[in-house]
Amino acid sequence: MLRAADLRVTRPRVAVLDAVHAHPHADTDSIYMAVCDSLPDVSRQAVYDVLRALTTAGLVRRIQPSGSAARYEARVGDNHHHMVCRSCGTIVDVDCAVGEAPCLKELDSQGFSIDEAEVIYWGLCQDCSTARSS
């Protein structure tokens, strides 16, 4: 994947990419801790730099729900959306809401050439909803 994106293959890049694949929607600190398991001497700045490079190359996607730290995922290229639990913060993927990308048919694009839509559904996950009603 790294070579196909014209990126050099380095141990930190491989470790960060593996961590993002293993922990979808993880924040930077969680990814850093996962990378430290295999590369104990890696710096936090190196992980930040790799995440930026992987995002720029399109190998990972950065999302940032309102009030949350940036999160990273390996599911890229399909313009999917997310559901976020207001109680525990769990994030899950949701396929496009309507039709093909950009997934939303706007009434008036006001001259914009739209290529992506980002939709976040907010509510309570099943566990939090069950706990609240108990």
MIMIMI-95590 format. One line per 2 residues: their letters; for each residue x, y, z of C-alpha. Coordinates in pm, 1 decimal, m for minus. Layout:
! residues N
A = X Y Z | ...
This chain:
! residues 134
ML = 0.0 0.0 0.0 | 280.1 241.5 87.9
RA = 470.5 176.3 m232.6 | 154.8 211.1 m441.9
AD = 106.8 555.8 m282.9 | 470.4 650.6 m366.0
LR = 570.0 647.6 1.1 | 887.6 490.1 132.3
VT = 828.9 181.5 341.6 | 953.9 253.5 692.1
RP = 893.2 74.8 1020.3 | 694.6 366.7 1168.2
RV = 472.3 390.8 858.3 | 402.8 18.2 859.6
AV = 333.4 21.3 1235.0 | 96.6 319.8 1212.8
LD = m86.8 172.2 913.6 | m122.9 m159.0 1100.1
AV = m253.8 23.9 1409.8 | m513.7 215.8 1208.5
HA = m631.6 m107.9 1044.2 | m648.4 m285.8 1381.5
HP = m823.8 1.4 1564.3 | m1079.4 176.0 1340.3
HA = m1178.9 526.2 1457.5 | m889.3 542.4 1705.5
DT = m757.5 879.1 1816.4 | m393.2 977.7 1783.1
DS = m301.9 882.3 2139.8 | m451.3 534.1 2098.8
IY = m264.5 486.4 1772.0 | 56.5 606.2 1936.2
MA = 12.6 354.4 2221.5 | m54.7 72.2 1973.0
VC = 254.6 163.5 1771.5 | 465.9 170.3 2090.2
DS = 387.2 m199.2 2138.9 | 591.6 m284.8 1829.2
LP = 822.0 21.5 1819.8 | 888.8 128.9 2179.8
DV = 1131.2 405.2 2075.8 | 894.5 578.9 1832.2
SR = 822.4 942.4 1912.7 | 475.4 1088.7 1934.8
QA = 578.2 1343.2 1669.0 | 678.3 1061.2 1432.0
VY = 330.6 908.6 1468.1 | 168.9 1249.3 1400.8
DV = 387.8 1294.6 1092.4 | 307.8 946.7 961.2
LR = m66.2 997.1 1014.3 | m46.3 1323.2 819.7
AL = 146.2 1154.9 535.6 | m92.3 857.9 522.2
TT = m394.0 1089.7 521.0 | m245.1 1306.5 244.3
AG = m167.9 992.9 41.4 | m527.4 872.0 84.4
LV = m433.6 556.7 275.0 | m623.4 661.5 587.5
RR = m912.4 897.2 648.6 | m921.2 1155.7 925.8
IQ = m1256.4 1234.7 1081.7 | m1332.7 1470.3 1368.0
PS = m1683.2 1460.1 1510.3 | m1780.5 1777.6 1695.1
GS = m1631.4 1785.5 2044.4 | m1399.3 1492.4 1972.0
AA = m1031.6 1449.6 1899.0 | m936.3 1359.7 1543.2
RY = m993.5 992.9 1463.1 | m840.5 779.7 1188.2
EA = m972.1 489.9 985.5 | m848.7 269.6 703.1
RV = m1181.1 260.9 517.9 | m1118.4 514.3 241.9
GD = m1252.9 598.2 m100.5 | m1620.4 518.8 m49.1
NH = m1736.7 841.5 119.6 | m1918.2 651.8 395.7
HH = m2062.8 825.4 700.5 | m2059.2 768.7 1076.7
MV = m2285.7 724.2 1378.2 | m2156.0 855.1 1711.2
CR = m2292.7 764.8 2052.8 | m2350.7 1079.0 2259.4
SC = m2289.8 885.5 2581.5 | m1985.0 659.7 2532.5
GT = m1840.3 805.1 2211.0 | m1851.7 482.8 2012.0
IV = m1820.9 547.2 1637.4 | m1951.0 309.9 1370.9
DV = m1949.7 325.5 992.5 | m2265.6 386.4 790.4
DC = m2286.0 342.0 414.6 | m2385.6 637.4 194.6
AV = m2720.2 790.9 279.5 | m2850.7 841.0 m73.9
GE = m2713.2 732.6 m412.0 | m2355.4 754.8 m532.0
AP = m2081.0 979.0 m393.2 | m2111.1 1251.3 m279.0
CL = m2410.0 1069.6 m127.5 | m2639.8 1365.3 m89.5
KE = m2841.3 1519.0 m368.3 | m2844.0 1889.4 m292.4
LD = m3119.9 2115.9 m413.8 | m2893.0 2409.8 m493.2
SQ = m2515.1 2362.3 m508.4 | m2470.0 2740.9 m528.5
GF = m2201.3 2694.2 m789.6 | m1998.3 2440.1 m593.9
SI = m1871.9 2128.3 m765.3 | m1940.3 1885.2 m480.0
DE = m1722.2 1573.2 m457.1 | m1773.6 1460.3 m97.5
AE = m2035.6 1472.3 176.7 | m1970.7 1411.6 544.5
VI = m2269.2 1306.4 750.9 | m2256.1 1224.9 1120.5
YW = m2558.0 1070.9 1289.2 | m2574.1 1134.7 1665.4
GL = m2764.7 928.2 1919.9 | m2718.6 648.7 2171.1
CQ = m2563.4 312.9 2088.2 | m2757.5 0.9 2185.0
DC = m2560.3 m54.7 2507.9 | m2605.6 304.5 2629.9
ST = m2971.1 310.2 2526.8 | m3034.8 m14.7 2718.2
AR = m2846.5 112.6 3024.4 | m3042.7 439.2 3023.9
SS = m3379.6 262.1 3012.2 | m3287.3 20.7 3295.2
